[in-house]
Amino acid sequence: MKQARKEWYALEDQFPRELATVSDVVDHIDHIVKVAGIDYVGIGTDFDGGGGVTGCYDVSEMGNITLELVKRGYTKEEIRKIWSANLMRVMNENIKVAQQITQKR
């Protein structure tokens, strides 16, 4: 195991990871908006290890995504949908469906 770890770190030194940027993240959001529509886009975070985004490495930099969305012309309402409203709409609909199924039993 020590040898494998040593080789892993040597590869990381030789080929350092090139992290995605905030601009790359918003490029993906743009693509999903074009393909599926603004009502089907949602983003969240995963800061517990692995990955990472240049310009948004921890929660203190989350505003950089919003800033990039604003620069690209997204409205306040569209940004609200992306950050939370779409998720909340879907979750609330799931609750309604679950209640309907439960009432039918």
Buried (B, 14 or more C-beta within 10 A) or exposed (E): EEEEEEEEEEEEEEEEEEEBBBBEBBEEBBEBBEEEEBEEBBBEEEEEEEEEBBBBEEEEBBEBBBBBBEEEEBEEEBBEBBBEBBBEEEEEEEEEEEEEEEEEE
